[in-house]
C-alpha cells in the first residue's frame, strides 16, 4: 500500500526532480530511498563488526593456517 507524504526539498534538488517525468518521480524517489537505506544498513553493520573485532583477541596468521589445515584433515 502506498502512502502520500509532503516534503520540502531544496531548489537544486527540485532542479533534478523536475527533469524526471511526472509519472516516474515517485518510483525514482522510492528507489533512491531504498538504495540509501541499504547502504546505511551495510555501513552500520560494518561499524558493528569493527567494534566487535576490536573486542576479540588477536589471532596470528600461523594460527589461522593451522586451523584451516586441521579442518581440511578432518573432512577427509
Secondary structure as a PSIPRED ss2 file (coil, helix, strand):
# PSIPRED VFORMAT (PSIPRED V4.0)

   1 X C   1.000  0.000  0.000
   2 X C   1.000  0.000  0.000
   3 X C   1.000  0.000  0.000
   4 X C   1.000  0.000  0.000
   5 X C   1.000  0.000  0.000
   6 X C   1.000  0.000  0.000
   7 X C   1.000  0.000  0.000
   8 X C   1.000  0.000  0.000
   9 X C   1.000  0.000  0.000
  10 X C   1.000  0.000  0.000
  11 X H   0.000  1.000  0.000
  12 X H   0.000  1.000  0.000
  13 X H   0.000  1.000  0.000
  14 X H   0.000  1.000  0.000
  15 X H   0.000  1.000  0.000
  16 X H   0.000  1.000  0.000
  17 X H   0.000  1.000  0.000
  18 X H   0.000  1.000  0.000
  19 X C   1.000  0.000  0.000
  20 X C   1.000  0.000  0.000
  21 X C   1.000  0.000  0.000
  22 X H   0.000  1.000  0.000
  23 X H   0.000  1.000  0.000
  24 X H   0.000  1.000  0.000
  25 X H   0.000  1.000  0.000
  26 X H   0.000  1.000  0.000
  27 X H   0.000  1.000  0.000
  28 X H   0.000  1.000  0.000
  29 X H   0.000  1.000  0.000
  30 X H   0.000  1.000  0.000
  31 X H   0.000  1.000  0.000
  32 X H   0.000  1.000  0.000
  33 X H   0.000  1.000  0.000
  34 X H   0.000  1.000  0.000
  35 X H   0.000  1.000  0.000
  36 X H   0.000  1.000  0.000
  37 X H   0.000  1.000  0.000
  38 X H   0.000  1.000  0.000
  39 X H   0.000  1.000  0.000
  40 X H   0.000  1.000  0.000
  41 X H   0.000  1.000  0.000
  42 X H   0.000  1.000  0.000
  43 X H   0.000  1.000  0.000
  44 X H   0.000  1.000  0.000
  45 X H   0.000  1.000  0.000
  46 X H   0.000  1.000  0.000
  47 X H   0.000  1.000  0.000
  48 X H   0.000  1.000  0.000
  49 X H   0.000  1.000  0.000
  50 X H   0.000  1.000  0.000
  51 X H   0.000  1.000  0.000
  52 X H   0.000  1.000  0.000
  53 X H   0.000  1.000  0.000
  54 X H   0.000  1.000  0.000
  55 X H   0.000  1.000  0.000
  56 X C   1.000  0.000  0.000
  57 X C   1.000  0.000  0.000
  58 X C   1.000  0.000  0.000
  59 X C   1.000  0.000  0.000
  60 X C   1.000  0.000  0.000
  61 X H   0.000  1.000  0.000
  62 X H   0.000  1.000  0.000
  63 X H   0.000  1.000  0.000
  64 X H   0.000  1.000  0.000
  65 X H   0.000  1.000  0.000
  66 X H   0.000  1.000  0.000
  67 X H   0.000  1.000  0.000
  68 X H   0.000  1.000  0.000
  69 X H   0.000  1.000  0.000
  70 X H   0.000  1.000  0.000
  71 X H   0.000  1.000  0.000
  72 X H   0.000  1.000  0.000
  73 X H   0.000  1.000  0.000
  74 X H   0.000  1.000  0.000
  75 X H   0.000  1.000  0.000
  76 X C   1.000  0.000  0.000
